[in-house]
């Protein structure tokens, strides 16, 4: 029986827990995802991201809690849920010796109704590679084929589990553009990643996972503002006189060799920076370079956990 979803949420997770014996892989997490969002789970390997996603994809059973996807309880409506989602797992399998078109068409034929294969190929900018064997594609193009396969049933929600792991910077950007295109077409995207820049660039909402728990949530900007610790003015290769004069005026700055690091307060950051630079200019003190290091989601994770995001 179809259950009409009366909210704007297409995914609702409540008090989810997954245990393997005495080990708790996912520990009492709750979150909602709105239609048309790119939602990111950000955390290191082993944080519980993939386990959560595989439960939502009906590949693993939950221990405690409830999950509703498009108003459907996944435990009671598994087959209905699977018809409405698309999945790109970390290690997706295709046929190395089939072409791009043949691979996508093979998976399309598994569904009674499916998106036109040529339409998907054009959407993922694969037209020029349509007749190329999968084995001869670059890493980024292979991931785009994987996304195309995840879309063959025209899903409302697309799960992408670490879609750019191991790709070079250009290939990662190409995949990011493909993910952005999904949003413009009205798809809801659930993304797992351990790349801070990926979550920041793509996501409307981010949940930070650590040891199976959600430790922070919000927009990338909210997380940075609330947990990032502020921006830092870096003054490089400064003379001893410059360091001495800066310390007199800004005693809580940090000295690292010949560099001066000054934390810029959120409200008076420009005023603090102007003060430091005016001291150098006024006294004609030697500093080779100035720049502001902006806070990132890496800083957020480090401040929240004491660990690096890797």
C-alpha positions as CSV (number, residue, x, y, z in Angstrom):
1,X,0.0,0.0,0.0
2,X,1.3,3.4,-1.0
3,X,1.9,5.8,1.9
4,X,1.6,9.5,1.0
5,X,4.4,11.6,2.4
6,X,2.8,14.6,4.0
7,X,6.1,16.5,4.6
8,X,8.8,18.0,2.4
9,X,11.1,15.3,3.6
10,X,11.9,12.5,1.2
11,X,14.1,10.6,3.7
12,X,13.4,10.4,7.5
13,X,15.8,8.5,9.7
14,X,14.9,8.1,13.4
15,X,17.1,6.7,16.2
16,X,19.0,4.4,13.7
17,X,21.3,1.8,15.3
18,X,23.3,-1.0,13.7
19,X,25.1,-3.5,15.8
20,X,27.4,-6.4,14.9
21,X,27.6,-8.4,18.0
22,X,28.9,-6.0,20.7
23,X,30.2,-3.6,18.1
24,X,28.0,-0.5,17.4
25,X,28.6,0.6,13.8
26,X,25.9,3.2,13.7
27,X,24.9,4.7,17.1
28,X,21.4,6.3,17.5
29,X,21.4,8.7,14.6
30,X,18.5,10.8,13.3
31,X,18.2,13.1,10.3
32,X,15.8,14.3,7.6
33,X,16.5,15.1,3.9
34,X,14.4,17.4,1.8
35,X,13.4,16.9,-1.8
36,X,15.9,18.2,-4.3
37,X,18.8,18.5,-1.8
38,X,22.4,17.3,-2.1
39,X,22.9,15.8,1.3
40,X,26.4,14.7,2.4
41,X,27.6,12.3,5.1
42,X,31.1,13.6,5.8
43,X,33.5,11.5,7.8
44,X,36.6,9.3,7.8
45,X,36.6,5.7,6.7
46,X,35.0,3.6,9.3
47,X,32.7,6.3,10.6
48,X,29.5,4.4,9.7
49,X,28.7,6.2,6.4
50,X,28.5,3.1,4.1
51,X,26.7,1.0,6.7
52,X,24.0,3.7,7.0
53,X,23.6,4.0,3.3
54,X,23.4,0.2,2.7
55,X,20.6,0.0,5.3
56,X,18.8,2.8,3.5
57,X,19.3,0.9,0.2
58,X,17.7,-2.2,1.8
59,X,21.0,-4.1,1.5
60,X,21.4,-4.5,5.3
61,X,19.0,-4.8,8.1
62,X,18.9,-2.2,10.8
63,X,19.1,-3.2,14.5
64,X,17.0,-0.4,16.0
65,X,15.1,2.6,14.6
66,X,13.0,3.5,11.6
67,X,13.7,4.7,8.1
68,X,11.1,6.2,5.8
69,X,12.0,6.9,2.1
70,X,9.3,8.8,0.2
71,X,6.9,8.0,3.1
72,X,7.6,4.3,2.8
73,X,9.0,2.3,5.8
74,X,11.9,0.4,4.3
75,X,11.1,-2.7,6.4
76,X,7.6,-3.0,5.1
77,X,8.0,-1.7,1.6
78,X,11.4,-2.9,0.5
79,X,10.5,-3.6,-3.2
80,X,8.6,-0.3,-3.6
81,X,11.6,1.6,-2.1
82,X,14.1,-0.1,-4.4
83,X,12.0,1.0,-7.5
84,X,12.3,4.6,-6.5
85,X,16.1,4.9,-5.7
86,X,19.3,4.7,-7.7
87,X,22.5,3.4,-6.3
88,X,26.2,3.9,-7.1
89,X,28.2,1.8,-4.6
90,X,31.9,2.4,-3.8
91,X,32.9,-0.6,-6.0
92,X,30.3,-0.9,-8.7
93,X,30.6,-3.8,-11.2
94,X,30.1,-3.5,-15.0
95,X,31.4,-5.4,-18.0
96,X,34.9,-4.3,-19.0
97,X,34.5,-5.6,-22.6
98,X,31.2,-3.9,-23.3
99,X,30.9,-0.4,-24.6
100,X,29.5,2.5,-22.7
101,X,26.2,2.2,-24.5
102,X,26.0,-1.6,-24.0
103,X,26.7,-1.4,-20.3
104,X,24.0,1.2,-19.6
105,X,21.6,-0.6,-21.9
106,X,22.2,-3.9,-20.1
107,X,21.1,-2.5,-16.8
108,X,18.3,-0.5,-18.4
109,X,16.7,-3.8,-19.7
110,X,16.4,-5.0,-16.1
111,X,13.5,-2.5,-15.6
112,X,10.0,-2.8,-17.2
113,X,10.3,1.0,-17.8
114,X,13.5,2.9,-18.1
115,X,15.1,6.1,-19.2
116,X,16.2,6.3,-22.8
117,X,19.8,5.2,-22.9
118,X,21.0,7.8,-25.4
119,X,19.3,10.5,-23.2
120,X,21.4,9.3,-20.2
121,X,24.6,9.2,-22.3
122,X,24.0,12.8,-23.4
123,X,23.1,13.9,-19.8
124,X,26.4,12.5,-18.4
125,X,28.4,14.0,-21.3
126,X,29.4,10.6,-22.6
127,X,28.3,10.9,-26.2
128,X,31.8,10.9,-27.6
129,X,32.6,7.7,-25.6
130,X,29.4,5.9,-26.5
131,X,31.1,3.2,-28.4
132,X,34.3,3.0,-26.2
133,X,34.9,-0.2,-24.2
134,X,34.5,0.4,-20.5
135,X,38.0,-0.9,-19.8
136,X,39.5,1.9,-21.9
137,X,37.8,4.8,-20.1
138,X,39.5,7.1,-17.6
139,X,38.5,6.9,-13.9
140,X,36.2,9.9,-14.1
141,X,34.4,8.6,-17.2
142,X,33.9,5.2,-15.5
143,X,32.3,7.0,-12.5
144,X,30.0,8.9,-14.9
145,X,28.9,5.6,-16.5
146,X,28.2,4.4,-13.0
147,X,26.0,7.4,-12.3
148,X,24.2,6.8,-15.6
149,X,23.5,3.2,-14.6
150,X,22.2,4.5,-11.2
151,X,19.7,6.6,-13.2
152,X,18.3,4.0,-15.6
153,X,15.1,3.6,-13.6
154,X,14.5,7.3,-13.3
155,X,14.9,7.3,-9.5
156,X,13.7,10.1,-7.3
157,X,16.7,9.6,-4.9
158,X,20.2,8.8,-5.9
159,X,22.8,7.3,-3.5
160,X,26.4,8.0,-4.3
161,X,28.9,6.2,-2.0
162,X,32.4,7.8,-2.2
163,X,32.0,8.6,-5.9
164,X,35.4,10.3,-6.4
165,X,37.7,8.1,-4.3
166,X,41.0,7.6,-6.2
167,X,40.3,10.0,-9.0
168,X,42.6,12.8,-10.1
169,X,41.6,16.4,-9.6
170,X,40.2,16.9,-13.1
171,X,38.2,13.7,-13.0
172,X,36.8,14.6,-9.6
173,X,35.6,18.0,-11.0
174,X,34.0,16.2,-13.9
175,X,32.1,13.9,-11.5
176,X,31.1,16.9,-9.3
177,X,29.6,18.6,-12.4
178,X,27.6,15.5,-13.1
179,X,26.3,15.4,-9.6
180,X,25.3,19.1,-9.8
181,X,23.4,18.3,-13.0
182,X,21.4,15.7,-11.0
183,X,20.2,18.5,-8.7
184,X,19.2,20.7,-11.6
185,X,17.0,17.9,-12.8
186,X,15.2,17.6,-9.5
187,X,16.9,14.6,-8.1
188,X,17.6,14.2,-4.4
189,X,21.3,13.1,-3.9
190,X,22.6,11.3,-0.9
191,X,26.4,11.6,-1.0
192,X,29.0,9.9,1.3
193,X,32.5,11.3,1.2
194,X,35.6,11.8,3.2
195,X,36.7,14.8,1.1
196,X,36.0,18.1,2.8
197,X,36.2,20.1,-0.4
198,X,33.7,17.8,-2.1
199,X,31.1,18.2,0.7
200,X,31.7,21.9,0.7
201,X,31.3,22.3,-3.0
202,X,28.4,20.0,-3.5
203,X,26.2,19.8,-0.5
204,X,23.3,21.8,0.7
205,X,23.3,20.0,4.0
206,X,26.2,18.1,5.7
207,X,26.1,15.7,8.6
208,X,29.5,15.0,10.1
209,X,30.0,11.4,11.3
210,X,32.5,10.1,13.8
211,X,32.6,6.7,15.4
212,X,29.0,6.0,14.3
213,X,27.5,9.2,15.7
214,X,26.4,12.5,14.1
215,X,28.6,15.1,15.8
216,X,27.5,18.2,13.8
217,X,25.0,19.1,11.1
218,X,24.1,22.1,9.0
219,X,25.0,23.9,5.8
220,X,28.8,23.9,5.1
221,X,28.8,27.6,5.9
222,X,27.0,27.1,9.2
223,X,29.4,24.3,10.3
224,X,32.4,26.5,9.4
225,X,31.0,29.5,11.3
226,X,30.0,27.5,14.3
227,X,32.9,25.1,14.7
228,X,35.7,26.2,12.4
229,X,37.5,28.5,14.8
230,X,37.7,31.5,12.4
231,X,40.1,32.5,9.6
232,X,43.8,33.1,10.1
233,X,46.1,35.8,8.8
234,X,49.4,34.3,7.8
235,X,52.4,36.7,7.6
236,X,55.3,34.8,6.1
237,X,59.1,35.2,6.5
238,X,58.9,38.1,8.9
239,X,62.0,39.8,10.4
240,X,62.7,39.6,14.2
241,X,61.7,43.2,14.5
242,X,58.4,42.6,12.8
243,X,57.6,39.7,15.1
244,X,58.5,41.7,18.2
245,X,56.3,44.6,17.2
246,X,53.3,42.4,16.3
247,X,53.5,40.5,19.6
248,X,53.4,43.8,21.5
249,X,50.1,44.8,19.9
250,X,48.5,41.3,19.3
251,X,50.0,39.2,22.2
252,X,47.9,36.1,21.4
253,X,49.3,35.6,17.9
254,X,51.4,32.5,17.2
255,X,55.0,32.4,16.0
256,X,56.1,29.5,13.8
257,X,59.7,30.1,12.8
258,X,59.7,33.3,10.7
259,X,55.9,33.2,10.2
260,X,53.3,35.0,12.3
261,X,49.8,33.4,12.6
262,X,46.9,35.6,13.8
263,X,43.5,34.2,14.4
264,X,40.9,36.7,13.0
265,X,37.8,37.1,15.3
266,X,34.5,36.6,13.4
267,X,33.1,40.0,14.2
268,X,36.3,42.2,14.1
269,X,38.5,40.2,11.7
270,X,39.0,43.0,9.3
271,X,39.9,45.4,12.1
272,X,42.4,42.9,13.6
273,X,44.0,42.3,10.1
274,X,44.2,46.1,9.4
275,X,46.0,46.6,12.8
276,X,48.6,44.0,12.1
277,X,49.3,45.2,8.5
278,X,49.5,48.9,9.6
279,X,52.2,48.0,12.2
280,X,54.3,46.4,9.5
281,X,53.7,49.3,7.0
282,X,54.2,52.1,9.6
283,X,57.5,50.8,10.8
284,X,58.7,49.5,7.4
285,X,59.2,46.0,8.9
286,X,60.1,43.1,6.6
287,X,57.4,40.4,5.9
288,X,57.6,38.7,2.6
289,X,54.0,37.6,2.1
290,X,50.5,38.0,3.6
291,X,47.4,35.9,3.0
292,X,44.3,34.8,4.8
293,X,43.8,31.0,5.4
294,X,40.1,30.4,5.4
295,X,38.5,27.9,7.7
296,X,37.5,24.6,6.0
297,X,35.4,21.5,6.9
298,X,38.7,19.9,7.7
299,X,39.2,22.4,10.5
300,X,35.6,21.8,11.7
301,X,36.3,18.0,12.0
302,X,39.6,18.6,13.7
303,X,38.1,21.0,16.2
304,X,35.2,18.6,17.0
305,X,37.2,15.4,17.3
306,X,40.9,16.2,17.6
307,X,41.4,14.0,14.6
308,X,42.2,14.7,11.0
309,X,39.6,13.8,8.3
310,X,41.3,11.1,6.3
